[in-house]
Structure formats: structure tokens, C-alpha cells
């Protein structure tokens, strides 16, 4: 049955690399409806507040734009600041949560996330085998996505635009588009080169003639715009009101540096004033201390705020990082955003995995990249080890062992509401430092109830 499970995914264009299959949707303590409802509201409140403090002169702090504008073309920033897009915010939100002994920790926030089509397909397969109860339900991704689009365009004709950079996700986006077309409204998954235009806007050719598009779901990163065919036309018609683009063209909302701004003492009163108290309390607990690796010298009389904790002491500036012992280097360095290295764990460095010279080179690279693409520093967090069972398709056997888990909820914003469409868990063997999709990882929907008996998928 497990081989058939994966063949089903492959037939839908969703199974390019093998991974392990859970015998049932996994139950993860603490990942429940109440927590997710609060988290969805908190994340959307944060995006709204971050956009406000960046955009509005009355709220802006010079260092906010100084940090978030690094490496970005001036014309792209000006486009996002246009009055027409003032209210536009990301409407699909996916945090990356690591399950630690002290509870979940939020390590990234993604507003152009991969995985929703895969989660939809997995949820349907479990449902068809008599295993319901997934958070969001078997069609939660589809219904949430449809509601998100309709909240922006009452009578949508949708194009999901997938770039070459995002090619590995094309299969799942095709599944999502075809499911939307059958159940809700016209939708197509297209390559940017397949877009056509005339004076009335954008359209595609189909066997039944031209199909006019009035909303585009942007499944490509903004750093990749120069490489995307028809990108100028998409932006031109968006600015002219002939098509809507979601997520919006606001690159300052796609930076991990925003997590560092959350902890900045000068911004504390702003977050507290602009966000619900419950959201502030939750994000205080979830967002780890994050530092932007800015090479600017710190005056002798000043110090980093917050300081960097190392054992029973603290570093007042970044210079001490290069002298840390391997045991003390329990830190992660990763690109903040606007870079091909900023997704899929491509640019992530684990400090205590490196020899001394490689660690110093990683720091030098991060500092040297500040003006073209900043990096951030975060503490390495040890995750819980959970006993999970997965079917290994390469060995054709079921294996139970200890795994470390990343949890990715998918939230959809519909007007004033935030809907949880589903939750995808990625479990990697406990000896892995970084958790991401790999051949020996288990990818599974998260179950809403308590642990259930093995149903033998």
C-alpha cells in the first residue's frame, strides 16, 4: 500500500524525490486549533504592522528602511510603495515552527510558501483510506485558497504563475489550479512566458480560445524578477488596475530581518500599540532572538541590544563571534531574503558543525554581503525527539525511530479572518541538524486529535 501511496503522488506530478510515508497523519502535542488560531492572527497582525512601520513616514524609523532596503532595486521598492497597493498584504502565511522541549519556536515566516498542493494531495489520500481528522480537513487547503482569492477578486479568473526557479513546485500548483477550476472558479497554472497581453490586460490561450486573467498568484520570489519573462507586463497591468497580484510586490515583507526588528527595543512601543496584546505575548514567546549581521562598527560606549548570550556571558558586539569555540558556536547564520540562497535551507550555516576557519569564513561572507543581501544570526535550538513510524520506499520496509520535527501551518487571510487550511509536518532522523524535505524524512499532515492506531497505509 505504501508504494501505491507514493505512486499516486507521482502520477499527480508531486513525487520527484522519494520520502518516507507515515502510516497515519501524525499527532503533535501542542499543535492544536486554539494555538493555530492565535498564531494565524498574530502573524497577520505582524505583517500589517511591519508594512505600516516601513511605509508610513509618521511611523517609519530610518533604520527600518535602511535594513530592509539592502540589495533591492529602487524601482521595485517604489512600485511596492505606490498608493494603489497601500492596503495589500500577503494572504497566504506559512511559518516554520520547530518543536523544542520548551514548546514551538518560530524560525521563519514565508509568504510565498511551497507545499500546499502536496499537503492537499496527502490529505486526500489519507481521507480516501478512511483516515480523517486532519487539521483543516482533507480539503482545507483548497477551500482556504479559494476563499483567499475570492476575498480579493469577487469573480476571479486566476493564473498561478510559476517561474523556472520554482520549477520543482509546478506539479503541486497544477493540482491546486485544476482543483480550483473543478470546485470554484477558472484557474490555470502557467509559466510566465505563456502570458499574453493586449490593451485590455493579460490573457492566456486555451483550446477554447483566449482566457482573460484578472488575478495572478505569484509563485516566484522577487529577487528573480529580472529572469522572469513578461514580468514588466505583469507589473504594468497591476499598476493600471487590469490585474491583481498576490502576494503583493513588497519585498520588505519577505525578509527574516523582520524577526530581528521584533526584538529591537526602539520598536517595542510600536508593536504593542499596533498589535493585539495576545499576539504580542505569543510572538514574544515564539520568535527567537535574531540579529542582523551588520558590519557597521559599534561605538565603544554602545553595545548590541539585545546582547548575544554565550554560556554565562554576553557579547557586546559581533567581533567576538569569530573567537568562539566550537562548543560555543551554537548559532545559525542564514540569508535574510531576496536571494536564491534564502529558501530551502540553501544558505544556512550551523556554527558548531564547522571547523574554526570555515566559521570565520561564513561570518566574513555574511558581513560582506550586507549591502547586497543581509544575513541574520539566530541561536541553534535543540528540538524534541519524537518516536515516529515511516515507510521507507527505497528499502521497502517500515521503520520506527527518533525524529526531529518541523511544523508548517498554512494560513489563508479572507477579509478580517485568518483560516487554518492545514498543517504539514516534516520529520527528519534525529542525527540531522537541519530539518527539510529529504529522502529519509517523513512528510505528513498533522492530525487534530490524540494518537491513533496504525491503519496500515
C-alpha positions in Angstrom: 0.0 0.0 0.0 2.8 2.4 0.8 4.3 2.1 -2.7 0.9 2.7 -4.2 0.6 5.8 -1.9 3.8 7.2 -3.5 2.8 6.2 -7.0 -0.4 8.2 -6.5 1.6 11.2 -5.7 4.0 10.6 -8.7 1.0 10.3 -11.1 0.0 13.8 -10.0 3.4 15.2 -10.6 4.1 15.6 -6.9 6.7 12.9 -6.3 10.1 13.9 -7.7 12.2 12.8 -4.8 11.4 9.8 -2.6 10.5 10.4 1.0 9.1 8.3 3.8 5.4 8.0 4.4 3.7 8.0 7.8 1.3 5.1 8.4 -1.2 7.8 9.6 -1.5 11.5 9.9 0.8 12.4 12.8 -0.3 13.8 16.2 1.9 16.5 17.6 1.3 17.7 21.2 0.6 21.4 21.5 -0.2 21.9 17.8 -4.0 22.3 18.3 -6.8 24.5 17.0 -6.5 27.1 19.8 -2.8 27.6 19.3 -3.1 27.8 15.5 -6.0 30.3 15.6 -3.9 32.6 17.8 -0.8 32.1 15.7 -2.6 32.9 12.4 -4.0 36.2 13.9 -0.6 37.1 15.3 1.3 36.6 12.1 -1.1 38.6 10.1 -1.0 41.4 12.7 2.7 41.4 12.5 2.8 41.6 8.7 0.3 44.5 8.8 2.4 46.3 11.5 5.7 45.7 9.7 4.2 47.1 6.5 2.9 50.1 8.3 6.2 51.0 10.1 8.1 50.6 6.8 5.6 52.5 4.6 4.3 55.4 6.7 6.5 58.4 7.3 4.7 59.1 10.6 5.8 55.7 11.9 9.0 55.0 10.0 12.3 54.7 11.7 15.3 55.4 9.4 17.0 52.1 10.4 13.9 50.1 9.4 14.2 51.1 5.8 17.9 51.2 5.9 17.9 47.5 6.9 15.1 46.2 4.7 16.1 48.0 1.6 19.6 46.4 1.4 20.3 45.0 -2.1 16.9 45.8 -3.6 16.4 47.8 -6.8 15.0 51.3 -6.1 12.3 50.9 -8.8 11.0 47.7 -7.1 10.7 49.4 -3.8 9.0 52.4 -5.3 6.5 50.1 -7.0 5.5 48.5 -3.7 5.1 51.9 -2.1 2.6 53.1 -4.7 -0.6 54.4 -3.1 -2.6 51.8 -5.1 -1.1 49.0 -3.1 -1.2 50.6 0.3 -3.6 48.0 1.8 -2.1 45.0 0.1 -0.6 42.3 2.4 0.4 38.6 1.9 -2.7 36.4 2.2 -1.1 33.0 2.4 1.1 32.7 5.5 3.3 29.8 6.4 5.5 29.9 9.5 8.2 27.3 10.1 8.0 26.0 13.7 10.5 23.8 15.4 9.2 21.6 18.2 11.6 22.1 21.2 11.4 20.8 24.7 10.2 24.3 25.7 7.5 24.4 23.1 7.3 25.6 19.5 9.9 28.1 18.1 9.2 30.2 15.0 12.3 30.2 12.9 11.0 31.7 9.6 7.9 33.3 8.1 7.1 32.5 4.5 4.5 34.4 2.4 5.4 32.5 -0.9 5.3 29.0 0.5 5.8 25.7 -1.3 3.9 22.6 -0.2 0.2 23.5 -0.2 -0.6 21.3 -3.2 1.4 18.4 -1.7 -0.4 18.8 1.6 -3.8 18.8 -0.3 -2.8 15.6 -2.1 -1.6 13.8 1.0 -4.7 14.8 3.0 -7.0 13.4 0.2 -5.1 10.1 0.1 -5.4 9.6 3.9 -9.1 10.5 3.7 -9.7 8.0 0.9 -8.1 5.4 3.1 -10.5 6.1 5.9 -8.2 8.3 8.0 -9.8 11.7 8.5 -9.4 14.2 11.3 -6.5 16.2 9.8 -6.3 19.8 11.0 -8.1 21.9 8.3 -9.8 18.8 6.9 -8.9 17.0 3.7 -10.0 19.9 1.5 -8.8 22.7 3.9 -6.0 23.9 1.6 -8.3 24.1 -1.4 -11.2 25.8 0.4 -8.8 28.2 2.2 -7.0 29.2 -1.0 -10.3 29.7 -2.9 -11.6 31.9 -0.1 -8.4 33.9 0.0 -8.6 34.6 -3.8 -12.3 35.5 -3.7 -11.7 38.0 -0.9 -9.5 39.9 -3.3 -11.5 39.4 -6.5 -15.2 38.6 -6.4 -15.4 36.9 -9.8 -11.8 35.6 -10.2 -10.1 34.2 -13.3 -6.8 33.1 -11.7 -3.4 32.5 -13.1 -0.9 30.7 -10.8 2.4 31.9 -12.2 5.3 29.5 -11.5 8.9 30.5 -12.6 11.8 28.4 -13.6 13.3 29.0 -10.2 10.3 27.3 -8.6 10.0 24.5 -11.1 10.0 21.7 -8.6 6.7 23.0 -7.3 4.9 23.2 -10.6 3.2 19.8 -10.2 1.5 20.7 -6.9 0.5 24.1 -8.3 -1.1 22.4 -11.3 -3.0 20.2 -8.9 -4.2 23.2 -6.9 -5.3 25.0 -10.1 -7.2 22.1 -11.5 -8.9 21.5 -8.2 -9.9 25.2 -8.0 -11.3 25.0 -11.6 -13.4 22.0 -10.8 -14.8 23.3 -7.5 -14.7 27.1 -7.5 -13.6 29.3 -10.4 -11.4 29.3 -13.5 -7.7 28.8 -12.6 -4.6 27.8 -14.6 -1.0 27.1 -13.6 1.2 28.7 -16.1 4.8 29.6 -16.9 5.3 33.4 -17.2 6.2 33.1 -20.9 2.6 31.7 -21.5 1.1 35.1 -20.6 -0.1 37.3 -23.4 -1.3 40.8 -23.3 -3.3 43.4 -25.2 -4.6 46.8 -24.3 -7.2 45.2 -22.0 -4.8 43.3 -19.9 -3.4 39.7 -19.6 -4.8 36.5 -21.1 -3.7 33.0 -22.0 -4.5 30.9 -25.0 -6.6 27.8 -24.4 -8.3 25.2 -26.7 -11.5 27.2 -26.3 -9.9 30.5 -27.1 -8.3 33.3 -25.1 -8.9 33.3 -21.3 -8.7 36.7 -19.6 -7.0 36.7 -16.2 -7.9 39.3 -13.5 -5.8 38.0 -10.6 -2.3 36.3 -10.5 -1.0 34.2 -7.7 2.8 35.0 -7.7 4.6 31.8 -7.0 8.1 33.3 -7.6 10.5 35.2 -5.5 11.0 38.9 -6.1 14.8 38.6 -6.4 14.1 36.5 -9.5 12.1 39.2 -11.4 14.9 40.1 -13.9 14.8 36.5 -15.1 11.1 36.2 -15.4 9.5 36.6 -18.9 6.7 39.2 -19.0 7.5 40.5 -15.5 7.3 44.1 -16.7 3.9 43.5 -18.2 2.6 41.9 -15.0 3.7 44.9 -13.0 2.4 47.4 -15.7 -1.1 45.9 -15.7 -1.2 45.6 -11.9 -0.4 49.3 -11.5 -3.0 50.1 -14.1 -5.7 48.1 -12.3 -6.2 45.5 -15.0 -4.9 42.6 -12.9 -4.3 42.0 -9.2 -1.1 40.3 -8.0 -0.9 38.4 -4.7 1.3 38.2 -2.7 1.9 41.9 -3.2 5.2 43.3 -4.7 6.5 44.4 -1.3 10.0 42.9 -0.8 10.4 44.3 2.7 7.8 41.8 3.9 9.9 38.8 2.7 12.9 39.3 5.0 14.0 37.3 8.0 15.4 40.6 9.3 11.8 41.4 10.3 12.2 38.9 13.2 15.2 40.9 14.4 13.1 44.1 14.3 10.6 42.4 16.5 13.2 42.4 19.3 14.5 45.9 18.7 13.9 48.0 21.9 13.1 51.2 19.9 10.2 49.4 18.2 8.7 47.8 21.2 6.1 50.5 21.9 5.1 50.4 18.2 4.4 46.7 18.2 2.5 46.9 21.5 0.4 49.8 20.2 -0.4 48.4 16.7 -1.0 44.7 17.6 -3.4 42.8 19.8 -2.0 42.1 23.3 -2.4 38.3 22.8 -0.5 38.4 19.5 2.4 40.3 21.1 2.6 37.9 24.0 2.5 34.9 21.6 5.2 36.2 19.3 7.4 37.2 22.3 7.3 33.5 23.2 7.8 32.1 19.7 10.3 34.4 17.8 13.9 33.7 18.8 16.4 36.4 19.4 17.6 37.4 15.9 20.5 39.7 15.0 21.1 41.3 11.6 24.8 40.8 10.7 25.6 44.5 10.0 29.3 45.1 9.7 29.0 48.8 10.8 31.2 49.4 13.9 29.6 49.8 17.2 30.9 52.7 19.3 33.0 51.8 22.3 30.3 53.2 24.7 27.5 51.2 23.0 26.5 47.6 22.8 24.2 45.2 20.9 20.7 45.3 22.2 19.9 42.6 23.0 23.4 41.3 23.6 24.4 37.8 22.2 24.3 35.2 25.0 27.3 32.8 25.0 27.2 30.5 28.0 27.3 32.6 31.2 28.5 35.8 29.3 27.3 38.1 26.6 28.9 39.6 23.5 28.6 43.4 23.3 29.3 43.4 19.5 29.8 41.0 16.6 33.6 40.9 16.8 33.6 38.2 19.5 31.7 35.8 17.2 34.9 34.8 15.3 36.7 33.8 18.5 34.0 31.4 19.8 35.0 27.8 20.4 33.2 25.1 18.5 31.1 24.3 21.6 30.1 27.9 21.9 29.2 28.3 18.2 25.6 27.1 18.7 24.3 29.6 16.2 22.7 29.6 12.8 23.7 32.0 10.0 21.2 32.3 7.1 20.3 34.8 4.4 17.6 37.2 5.3 15.8 37.2 2.0 15.9 38.5 -1.6 18.4 35.8 -2.6 18.4 32.4 -4.3 20.1 31.1 -1.1 17.3 32.3 1.2 14.9 29.3 0.7 15.2 25.5 1.0 18.0 25.7 3.6 20.4 26.5 0.8 22.3 29.3 2.6 22.1 28.0 6.2 25.2 27.6 8.2 25.3 25.7 11.5 28.1 27.1 13.6 29.1 24.1 15.7 29.2 21.9 12.6 32.1 23.9 11.2 35.8 24.0 11.8 37.1 27.3 13.1 38.3 28.6 9.7 35.0 27.8 7.9 33.1 29.5 10.7 35.2 32.7 10.3 34.7 32.5 6.5 30.9 32.2 7.0 30.9 35.3 9.2 33.1 37.2 6.7 30.8 36.3 3.9 27.7 37.4 5.9 29.2 40.7 6.8 30.5 41.3 3.3 27.0 40.6 1.9 25.2 43.2 4.0 24.7 45.8 1.2 23.6 43.3 -1.4 21.8 40.7 0.8 21.9 40.8 4.6 22.3 37.7 6.7 20.8 37.0 10.2 22.1 35.2 13.2 19.9 33.0 15.4 20.6 30.6 18.3 20.6 27.0 17.3 17.7 25.4 19.0 17.7 21.8 20.0 14.4 20.1 19.0 12.4 17.4 20.7 13.0 13.8 19.5 9.7 12.1 18.8 9.2 8.4 18.0 7.5 8.1 14.6 7.0 5.3 12.1 7.6 5.8 8.4 7.6 3.5 5.4 10.9 3.7 3.5 10.1 3.2 -0.2 13.7 2.6 -1.1 14.2 -0.2 1.4 10.5 -1.3 1.1 10.1 -1.5 4.8 8.5 0.3 7.7 11.0 1.9 10.2 10.3 3.4 13.6 12.9 5.7 15.0 13.5 9.1 16.7 12.8 12.1 14.5 13.0 15.9 14.9 10.0 17.7 13.6 9.3 21.0 11.7 5.7 22.1 11.6 4.3 24.3 8.8 0.7 25.5 9.2 -0.9 27.1 6.1 -3.0 30.2 7.0 -5.3 31.9 4.5 -6.4 35.5 5.1 -10.0 36.2 4.0 -11.0 39.8 4.8 -10.8 40.1 8.6 -10.5 36.3 9.2 -7.5 34.0 9.2 -8.3 30.4 8.3 -6.1 27.4 9.0 -6.1 25.3 5.9 -3.9 22.5 7.1 -0.6 21.7 8.7 2.3 19.8 7.1 4.9 18.2 9.3 8.4 17.3 8.1 10.2 14.8 10.4 13.9 14.1 9.9 16.1 11.5 11.7 17.4 12.8 15.0 21.0 13.0 13.8 20.1 15.7 11.2 20.9 19.3 12.2 18.6 20.9 9.6 15.0 19.8 9.1 13.8 19.9 5.5 12.4 17.5 2.8 15.0 14.8 2.2 15.0 11.1 1.2 14.7 9.9 4.8 12.2 12.5 6.0 8.6 11.8 6.8 6.1 14.3 5.2 2.6 14.1 6.7 -0.5 16.1 7.5 -1.0 16.8 11.2 -3.9 15.1 12.9 -6.2 17.2 15.1 -6.9 14.6 17.8 -4.9 12.3 20.0 -2.6 9.5 18.8 -4.4 6.9 16.7 -3.9 3.3 15.9 -1.8 2.3 12.8 -4.2 1.8 9.9 -1.5 0.3 7.7 -1.3 2.6 4.7 
